[in-house]
Amino acid sequence: MKINRRRAIILILILVAVIAGLRWWLTGEHQAPENLLTLYGNVDIREVDLAFNGNERIATMMAVEGEQVEAGQQLAQLDTQRLQAAVARAEAQVLAQQQLLHILETGSRPQEIKKAQADADAAQAEAQNADANYRRVLELQQKNLASTQQRDDAKTAATAYHSRAKAMQELLKLVIEGPRQENIAAARATLQAHQAELVIAQRNLADASLAAPSNGVIQNRMLEPGDMASPQKPVYSLALTDPVWVRAYVEAPDLGKINPGMLANINTDSYPDKFYRGWVGYISPTAEFTPKSVETTGVRTDLVYQVRIYACNPNNELRLGMPATVSIALDQHRSSVITPGNHPCDKL
């Protein structure tokens, strides 16, 4: 009898516990507090494929997989012999054209003007002498002391000397006036073209060095020294360590509870006792069906909105794809909201 009575008491206690549990479940007391929104997602980062903006053989590769690099750090170098020669040639062309333009802009030197003046004076003197000779021959021909042929030759010579004197006078005017403005403009345009070619050659030489665009970790090293580089062939793939965010999805009924800039706490299975500070940085303006990575039988047809919760990751502990839990307090004061565009990790 005592044993049966004891069993009955145990059964009654179990029944009471089950009823209490069902009541707790049905009344929603197991749910998270109403002022706290919990989201589940995965850590996400940006990845960049780095390639040379040129076609040359790779001379050196400085970085390896897994290496942390800083923005501006040199990662690889092309063979620069051709590129340096192109820069030298462009520099020589610019220098030569600068000298030519300087000659045109300066105009005629005083010595050139004096020479042209002397040549014009000499031509004028020869023309005057030819006139005098023609008059003497004409007088002799009138006295039948010179032939008609001699008279005509003297006249032709005088005409030729006058034409030459006139040409020398025009040449003197050109020397005094200097080069035409059209020639100066053409020389200046040619100089600008050579300067542009020099800039391109210098840019090509600078592009022979591949630098990290941002802080990150080398994921893959696809080429090696001796390989032919080109803009279409990535050399490295770089995982950017800043920014890091958790990609999560919020259901439509909870969408109005959060806003960009709200502070959040992030927790991961890898570091269960550690919380990372973060903030809501992006809320998708469009809905989508629950992604396969987070769907269940009950919610795979539900519409959700993607959100990004940016995280402070000073020790680089958050890695791509890591599952994470995000907790957002819904009763935040406006003064604690992060302004879009700021990077508050040094203040959180």
Summary of the structure (lengths in Angstrom):
residues: 348
radius of gyration: 45.5
end to end distance: 66.9
largest distance: 183.4
contacts: 956
relative contact order: 0.18
helix: 43%
strand: 23%
